[in-house]
Amino acid sequence: MKANKKELLERITKMSKKGGKLETAVLTLALQKLDSEDFAFDEEGVYNTDHTQLVYSRGDREEVSVPATVQTIGEMAFARKKHLKKVSLPKGLKDIAREAFADCDALEEIVLPASVETVEPYAFSDCDRLKRVVFEGAPKKVSRKAFDSCDELHDISVPDDMVKALRKALHLNDGDINYLVVGHNEDKSKKIKEEKKKDKKDKKEEKTAKKNDKADKKDNKKNDQKAEKKDKKKKEGGMADKPMTSTSNTKPAE
């Protein structure tokens, strides 16, 4: 469906379910940042007329797959989506605008396709649970404020030849321990090492469990034997203390 700004807001407001006031408010802000007056929309989002820009993602789903036609994620397109956990971005995506994913508190990981050229300031700001970002390619520009206030983000995986460039773009020095920026091969090597370490730990725990189980069985056997001996001694002691009864038929003297 197509509509101008005024018609779009009226229709979205009517279509919105409970909590639609926040959605309308954020959409209004997003629309104010655009010069265009005509838009297309469906149940999942609002786009420019040729569907190359995602203006706003409707609803607050846990998983979203952005259409293949989209080349730009607009300003505040996913802002304040509190339940958003996973986003699949199209291979032809080029630009991620300012505050595009700001304040998405449930988002833990994002994979940026190799086609991405620009990540603007605050694109992923205040994503409280964002822990990992994967760059499949080498963007031309990544703002140093792109991941501002993402306190849990410590792992950024990039192509091997981009490590230094991205650290420079994010204004990270060699002694900075807040971010771990590693190349894909190094990242894979790290995962393999972690898996081997985990496997070794699991085997050790399994061996310890078997050893403890064997020791428990041995202790139980000893305890059972001791209990049997104790019962046997108790029975023998009881028989020794029992008085003897006479069976003689001798008559008393008259």
C-alpha positions in Angstrom: 0.0 0.0 0.0 1.1 3.6 -0.7 0.4 6.8 1.2 1.8 10.2 2.1 3.0 11.1 5.5 -0.3 12.3 6.9 -2.2 9.3 5.5 0.5 6.9 6.6 0.4 8.1 10.2 -3.4 7.9 10.3 -3.4 4.4 8.9 -0.6 3.1 11.2 -2.3 4.6 14.2 -5.5 2.7 13.4 -3.7 -0.5 12.6 -1.5 -0.4 15.7 -2.4 -2.6 18.6 -1.9 -2.0 22.3 1.2 0.1 22.9 0.8 1.7 19.5 1.4 5.2 20.8 5.1 4.6 21.2 5.2 3.1 17.6 3.4 6.1 16.2 5.7 8.5 18.1 8.9 6.9 16.9 7.6 6.6 13.3 6.7 10.3 13.4 10.3 11.1 14.4 11.6 8.9 11.6 9.4 10.5 9.0 10.4 14.0 10.1 14.0 13.2 9.1 13.0 12.4 5.5 12.3 14.7 2.6 10.1 12.3 0.7 6.3 12.6 1.0 5.2 9.3 -0.4 5.8 5.9 1.2 4.8 2.2 0.9 3.9 0.1 3.9 2.7 -3.4 4.8 2.1 -5.3 8.1 5.9 -5.5 8.7 7.3 -2.1 7.8 7.3 1.3 6.2 9.5 1.8 3.1 10.2 4.4 0.4 8.2 3.8 -2.7 10.8 1.6 -4.4 11.4 -0.5 -1.2 15.2 0.3 -1.1 15.0 2.0 2.2 13.4 0.6 5.4 11.9 3.7 7.1 10.4 1.8 10.1 10.0 -1.7 11.2 6.5 -2.2 12.6 5.7 -4.2 15.7 8.2 -5.6 18.3 8.9 -9.1 17.2 11.8 -11.2 18.6 13.1 -12.1 15.1 13.0 -9.9 11.9 14.2 -10.6 8.4 14.8 -7.4 6.4 13.6 -7.7 2.7 16.2 -8.3 0.0 15.4 -5.1 -1.8 16.5 -2.9 1.2 19.8 -1.0 0.8 19.4 1.4 3.6 18.2 1.0 7.2 16.7 4.4 8.0 17.1 6.5 11.1 15.3 5.0 14.1 14.0 2.2 11.9 14.3 -0.3 14.8 14.7 2.1 17.7 13.4 1.0 21.1 12.4 -2.5 19.9 12.7 -4.0 23.4 12.0 -7.6 22.3 14.2 -7.8 19.2 16.7 -10.6 19.6 17.7 -11.4 16.1 17.9 -9.5 12.8 18.7 -11.0 9.4 20.1 -8.3 7.1 20.0 -8.6 3.3 23.2 -9.2 1.3 22.7 -5.9 -0.7 22.5 -3.7 2.4 24.7 -0.6 2.1 23.9 1.9 4.8 22.9 1.7 8.5 21.7 5.2 9.5 22.0 7.1 12.8 20.1 5.4 15.7 18.8 2.7 13.4 19.0 0.1 16.2 19.3 2.4 19.2 18.0 1.1 22.5 17.3 -2.5 21.4 17.9 -4.1 24.8 17.4 -7.7 23.9 19.7 -7.7 20.8 22.8 -9.9 21.6 24.5 -10.3 18.2 24.4 -8.6 14.8 26.0 -9.8 11.6 26.7 -7.1 9.0 26.9 -8.3 5.4 30.0 -7.7 3.3 28.0 -5.2 1.2 27.6 -2.7 4.1 29.6 0.5 3.4 28.5 2.9 6.2 27.6 2.6 9.8 26.6 6.0 11.2 26.9 7.4 14.7 24.8 5.8 17.4 23.5 3.1 14.9 23.6 0.5 17.7 23.8 2.8 20.8 22.4 1.7 24.1 21.9 -1.9 23.2 22.3 -3.2 26.7 22.8 -6.9 25.9 24.8 -6.6 22.6 27.8 -8.8 23.1 29.1 -9.6 19.6 29.3 -7.9 16.2 30.4 -9.6 13.0 31.6 -7.6 10.0 31.6 -9.9 6.9 33.3 -7.2 4.8 35.2 -4.0 5.1 32.9 -0.9 5.4 34.2 2.4 4.0 33.1 4.2 7.1 32.3 3.1 10.7 31.6 5.9 13.2 33.5 5.6 16.5 30.1 6.3 18.1 28.3 3.5 16.2 28.3 1.2 19.3 28.1 4.0 22.0 27.0 2.8 25.4 26.9 -0.9 24.5 28.5 -1.9 27.8 28.4 -5.7 27.2 30.0 -5.5 23.7 33.6 -6.9 23.9 33.8 -9.1 20.8 34.0 -7.6 17.3 34.9 -10.0 14.5 36.2 -8.6 11.2 38.1 -9.7 8.0 41.8 -10.3 8.9 43.0 -7.4 6.8 40.6 -5.0 8.6 41.6 -5.4 12.2 43.8 -2.3 12.4 41.5 -0.1 10.3 38.5 -0.9 12.5 40.4 -0.3 15.7 41.5 3.0 14.3 37.9 3.9 13.2 36.6 3.1 16.7 39.5 5.1 18.2 40.9 2.0 20.1 44.5 1.8 21.1 46.5 -1.4 21.6 46.1 -1.3 25.3 42.3 -1.0 25.2 40.7 -4.0 26.8 37.1 -3.0 26.4 36.9 -4.3 22.9 38.4 -7.5 21.4 38.7 -6.9 17.7 39.9 -10.0 15.9 40.1 -11.3 12.3 37.8 -14.1 11.1 40.6 -16.7 11.0 41.8 -15.7 14.5 38.1 -15.8 15.6 37.8 -19.3 14.2 41.0 -20.4 15.9 39.7 -18.9 19.1 36.5 -20.9 18.8 38.4 -24.1 18.1 40.6 -23.6 21.1 37.5 -22.9 23.3 35.8 -26.0 22.0 38.9 -28.1 22.7 39.2 -26.6 26.1 35.6 -27.3 26.9 35.9 -30.9 25.5 38.9 -31.4 27.7 37.1 -30.0 30.7 34.1 -32.2 30.1 36.2 -35.3 29.8 38.0 -34.4 33.0 34.7 -33.9 34.8 33.4 -37.2 33.4 36.6 -39.0 34.6 36.3 -37.4 38.1 32.6 -38.4 38.3 33.5 -42.0 37.4 36.3 -42.0 40.0 34.0 -40.6 42.7 31.2 -43.1 41.7 33.7 -46.0 42.1 34.9 -44.7 45.4 31.3 -44.3 46.6 30.5 -47.9 45.6 33.7 -49.1 47.4 32.7 -47.2 50.6 29.1 -48.5 50.4 30.4 -52.0 50.1 32.7 -51.6 53.2 29.9 -50.1 55.2 27.6 -53.0 54.2 30.2 -55.5 55.3 30.7 -53.7 58.6 27.0 -53.6 59.2 26.8 -57.4 58.5 29.6 -58.1 60.9 28.0 -56.0 63.6 24.6 -57.7 63.2 26.3 -61.1 63.3 28.2 -60.3 66.5 25.0 -58.9 68.0 23.1 -62.1 67.3 26.0 -64.3 68.7 26.1 -62.2 71.8 22.4 -62.5 72.4 22.6 -66.3 72.2 25.4 -66.4 74.8 23.4 -64.4 77.3 20.2 -66.5 77.0 19.7 -68.8 80.2 19.8 -72.6 79.7 16.4 -74.5 80.5 16.5 -77.9 82.1 15.0 -80.9 80.3 15.7 -83.4 83.2 12.8 -85.8 84.3 14.3 -86.4 87.8 11.6 -86.4 90.5 12.2 -84.6 93.9 13.0 -86.8 96.9 10.1 -87.8 99.1 
